[in-house]
Amino acid sequence: MITRTRLAAGACALLAALAAGMAFPAGASAGEPTGEDAPKVDLVLDVSGSMRTRDIDGGTRMAAAKQAFNEVLDATPEEVQLGIRTLGADYPGDDRKTGCKDTAQLYPVGPLDRTEAKTAVATLAPTGWTPIGPALLKAADDLDGGDGSKRIVLISDGEDTCAPLDPCEVAREIAAKGIGLTIDTLGLVPNTKMRQQLSCIAEATGGTYTSVEHTDELTDKVNQLVDRAADPVVTPVATEGADACAKAPTLKSGLYTDREEFGQQRWYRVDVEPGQELRASVSVGADRAVNPSYGVLLRAVTVHGREIVRGEAAGDGRTDVLSTGLRYPKAESDEEDAPAEAVCLQVTNSFSVASGVKTTPGLPLELTVDVVDGPGDSDDVAAFGLGRGWWLLGLLVLVGFVAGLLWGWLSRWRFAIWRTN
């Protein structure tokens, strides 16, 4: 009896394992990185006079930043090229024009010599102004070149003191270049104005803002951001849509970035062969204050203007990114050398801003284009409606049926033994 029970249990376990293995196959690889260049990170540190303030774990803000930097330098992955730039570290005077040029590269972006970098950090002392805008421009130059990921990590304890060069506008200009650079910001013991400014800088480039009030929080967050730079990423390719289908650039499968003015139309073209399917999606970000009630429209049309399919989305001010997408399968052709069809993609937005808000550069736009084999083949999950869910459902039914038969047989056999005894 024990042997038969174990055999039945083993059979059930085997069926369950087979079901799990077939229902949850190994995940397919995501997009490959567009380049093999080493990831680059530029740590931009505020060394202005306010960093003398003693309000982080009983010590100064500068001491907390130095401790965090030393720990981050020890933990930086070997493949990451890291540099350090300062702002407000050298000029102690009152001349605003001179103070707003006070940014320098403390350690160049490149292979990391941990001892040399730590020695450079140890020399820092809170000194001058807070030229965030000029420092971001220089940091972008520090990271120029190469196809690997690029990230600026800005650590500051106050808002920029060098207006009218608005650091938020500087971040938008950097994003508009389409070089795939992300700016993350960390605010030490922040106030409302600083939080708004650092958040705006981060949002303009798809980065993150974090409020920090303890040394260990600063260390952990900078480590996370440096590690994130080492992760494989797909770098968007900068493109420029046209104002009409006939003038539109022809795109291949990939990820693209562009800028779209308020209420503007942007056109792109994609060639689709018979038997292929076009899958496209677009995201438009509101990187500045916009009026509520807005929308994004993505249309696929023929070169003659006939609409094929559309995707649209609307918002009411609760989100700063709006996305939509579409799919267009082109039927197989009986002709052996049937030509590809030129499909035009039109992106339109209905964002608007109040008076006084700058409308240039345009809103950041990210377009994903994928041309794949059509869903006619059985190995395409789209052909199953529920995708791999059908496999799971069928296997669960089979496992349940077999397990029920085994359990019924065992119960009947045990009942017979009980009656006999």
SVG drawing of the C-alpha trace seen along z (x, -y; Angstrom):
<svg xmlns="http://www.w3.org/2000/svg" viewBox="-16 -90 62 99">
<polyline fill="none" stroke="black" stroke-width="0.4" points="0.0,0.0 2.8,-2.4 4.6,-1.6 1.5,-2.3 0.9,-5.6 4.4,-6.7 4.2,-5.8 0.9,-7.8 2.4,-10.8 5.5,-10.6 3.3,-10.5 1.4,-13.6 4.6,-15.4 6.0,-14.6 2.9,-15.8 2.9,-19.0 6.6,-19.6 5.9,-19.0 3.0,-21.5 5.1,-24.1 8.0,-23.7 5.8,-24.0 3.6,-26.7 6.4,-29.0 9.2,-28.6 12.4,-30.4 12.0,-34.1 13.2,-35.5 16.0,-38.0 15.0,-41.6 16.6,-44.1 20.3,-43.9 22.5,-46.9 23.2,-49.1 26.9,-49.3 29.6,-47.6 31.2,-50.7 31.7,-50.8 29.0,-52.5 29.9,-55.9 28.9,-57.7 29.8,-61.3 29.2,-62.1 28.5,-65.8 28.9,-67.0 27.8,-70.3 30.8,-71.8 29.2,-75.2 29.5,-76.9 26.2,-75.5 27.7,-72.0 29.3,-73.1 26.0,-72.7 26.0,-70.1 22.6,-68.3 23.3,-64.8 23.9,-62.2 25.7,-64.8 28.2,-65.8 28.5,-68.2 26.8,-67.5 30.3,-67.5 31.5,-64.8 28.5,-62.7 29.1,-63.1 32.8,-62.2 32.0,-59.0 29.4,-58.0 31.8,-58.6 34.5,-56.5 32.1,-53.6 30.7,-54.0 34.2,-54.0 35.0,-50.7 31.8,-49.2 31.9,-50.5 31.8,-47.6 35.0,-47.2 33.3,-47.7 32.0,-51.2 34.0,-54.2 33.5,-56.8 34.3,-60.4 33.8,-63.1 32.9,-66.8 32.5,-69.5 30.5,-72.7 31.3,-75.6 34.6,-74.0 37.2,-76.6 36.0,-80.2 35.2,-81.7 34.6,-85.3 31.4,-87.4 31.7,-88.0 28.6,-86.3 30.0,-86.1 33.1,-84.3 31.3,-82.1 28.9,-80.8 31.8,-79.5 33.1,-77.5 32.9,-73.9 35.8,-71.5 36.5,-67.9 38.0,-66.5 38.5,-63.0 38.2,-62.3 35.6,-59.9 37.5,-56.7 38.8,-53.4 38.7,-53.9 41.8,-54.2 40.1,-53.9 43.1,-55.3 43.6,-58.3 39.8,-59.1 39.6,-58.8 42.6,-61.1 40.9,-63.7 37.7,-63.5 39.6,-64.0 40.9,-67.4 37.4,-68.9 36.2,-71.7 32.9,-73.7 33.7,-76.9 31.5,-78.9 28.4,-79.2 25.9,-76.6 26.2,-76.7 24.1,-73.6 23.3,-74.6 26.9,-75.2 28.0,-72.0 25.4,-69.9 26.5,-71.3 30.1,-70.4 29.2,-67.0 27.4,-66.2 30.6,-67.0 32.5,-64.8 30.4,-61.9 30.5,-62.7 31.2,-59.9 30.5,-56.2 27.3,-54.2 27.3,-52.8 24.9,-54.1 25.6,-57.5 24.5,-58.7 25.0,-61.9 24.3,-61.6 23.9,-65.1 24.2,-65.6 23.2,-69.0 21.9,-70.6 20.4,-73.7 18.9,-75.2 21.0,-76.8 22.3,-80.3 23.2,-81.2 19.9,-82.1 18.9,-83.0 20.6,-79.8 17.8,-77.5 19.2,-74.0 15.8,-72.5 16.1,-74.1 19.6,-72.8 18.4,-69.3 15.8,-69.6 18.4,-70.8 20.6,-67.8 17.6,-65.4 16.8,-67.1 20.2,-66.1 19.1,-62.4 22.4,-61.1 20.8,-58.7 22.0,-60.6 20.1,-60.2 20.4,-62.6 19.5,-61.4 19.4,-63.9 19.7,-63.6 18.8,-66.3 20.5,-66.6 18.0,-67.8 15.8,-69.4 13.4,-72.3 10.4,-72.7 12.1,-74.9 15.2,-72.7 13.0,-69.6 11.0,-71.1 14.2,-72.1 16.0,-68.7 12.8,-66.8 12.4,-68.8 16.0,-68.1 15.6,-64.4 12.2,-64.2 13.5,-66.0 15.9,-63.1 13.9,-60.2 16.0,-60.1 14.9,-59.9 14.9,-62.3 15.6,-61.1 15.5,-63.0 18.4,-62.1 18.8,-62.9 21.2,-60.2 24.7,-59.1 23.7,-55.4 20.8,-56.5 23.1,-58.6 25.6,-55.7 22.9,-53.1 21.2,-55.3 24.4,-56.4 25.5,-52.7 22.2,-51.7 22.5,-54.4 26.1,-53.4 25.1,-49.7 22.1,-50.6 24.5,-52.2 26.2,-48.8 23.0,-47.1 22.5,-46.4 20.3,-49.0 18.9,-49.8 20.1,-53.3 17.4,-55.2 18.4,-56.6 17.7,-60.3 15.5,-61.0 13.5,-63.9 10.0,-63.3 8.6,-65.3 5.5,-67.4 4.1,-65.2 4.2,-61.6 6.0,-62.2 8.9,-63.8 9.1,-61.3 12.3,-59.4 12.1,-55.6 12.7,-53.7 13.8,-50.2 12.9,-48.1 14.3,-49.9 13.8,-52.6 13.8,-56.2 13.6,-59.6 12.3,-62.9 10.9,-66.2 7.3,-67.3 6.0,-70.8 2.6,-71.4 -0.2,-70.4 2.3,-69.4 2.1,-66.3 5.2,-64.2 5.4,-61.7 7.6,-58.6 7.6,-55.7 8.1,-52.0 8.4,-49.4 6.2,-46.3 6.7,-43.1 3.7,-40.8 3.3,-38.3 4.9,-40.7 3.3,-42.6 4.1,-46.2 4.0,-46.8 4.5,-50.4 4.1,-52.4 4.7,-56.0 5.2,-57.8 5.0,-61.5 6.3,-63.1 5.1,-66.3 8.5,-67.6 7.0,-70.9 3.7,-72.1 0.8,-71.4 -2.9,-72.1 -5.1,-69.1 -7.0,-67.1 -4.7,-66.1 -4.2,-63.2 -1.8,-61.4 -2.8,-59.8 -0.8,-57.3 -2.1,-56.5 -0.9,-54.1 -2.0,-55.3 -1.1,-54.5 1.0,-56.8 -2.3,-57.9 -3.7,-59.0 -6.1,-56.1 -6.1,-55.2 -5.3,-51.6 -5.4,-51.5 -5.0,-53.8 -4.1,-53.9 -5.0,-56.7 -4.8,-57.7 -6.1,-60.5 -5.0,-62.0 -6.3,-64.4 -3.2,-65.7 -2.5,-62.7 0.4,-61.4 3.3,-63.1 3.8,-60.4 1.1,-59.3 1.5,-56.1 -0.4,-54.3 0.3,-51.7 -1.0,-49.8 -0.5,-46.6 -0.9,-46.1 -0.5,-42.6 0.0,-42.7 -1.5,-39.7 0.5,-37.2 0.7,-37.8 0.4,-35.2 3.1,-37.1 6.6,-35.8 8.3,-39.2 5.5,-41.4 6.8,-44.8 6.9,-46.0 4.2,-48.5 5.3,-51.9 3.2,-52.6 3.2,-56.1 3.0,-56.6 1.5,-59.9 2.0,-61.1 -0.2,-63.9 -0.5,-65.4 -3.1,-67.8 -0.9,-69.0 -1.1,-72.7 0.5,-75.1 -0.5,-78.2 1.0,-81.6 4.6,-82.0 5.5,-78.4 8.2,-77.8 7.0,-75.7 10.6,-75.0 12.2,-72.6 9.3,-70.4 7.9,-67.6 10.1,-64.4 8.8,-61.6 9.9,-58.0 8.8,-55.8 9.3,-52.0 9.0,-50.2 9.1,-46.4 8.5,-44.6 8.1,-40.9 6.7,-37.8 2.9,-37.8 0.8,-35.8 -0.1,-33.1 2.4,-30.5 1.4,-28.4 4.6,-29.4 3.4,-33.0 1.6,-33.4 -0.6,-36.0 -2.3,-33.3 -3.7,-31.7 -5.7,-34.7 -4.8,-34.0 -1.1,-33.3 0.5,-30.7 -2.4,-30.7 -4.0,-28.0 -1.1,-25.7 -1.4,-26.3 -5.2,-25.8 -4.9,-22.5 -2.2,-21.1 -4.0,-22.0 -7.1,-20.2 -4.9,-17.2 -3.1,-17.2 -6.4,-17.5 -8.0,-14.7 -5.1,-12.3 -4.7,-13.2 -8.5,-12.7 -8.3,-9.2 -5.3,-8.3 -6.9,-9.6 -10.2,-7.8 -8.4,-4.5 -6.4,-4.9 -9.5,-5.7 -11.4,-2.8 -8.5,-0.4 -8.1,-1.7 -11.9,-1.3 -11.7,2.3 -8.8,3.0 -10.8,1.4 -13.9,3.6 -11.7,6.7 -10.1,6.0"/>
</svg>
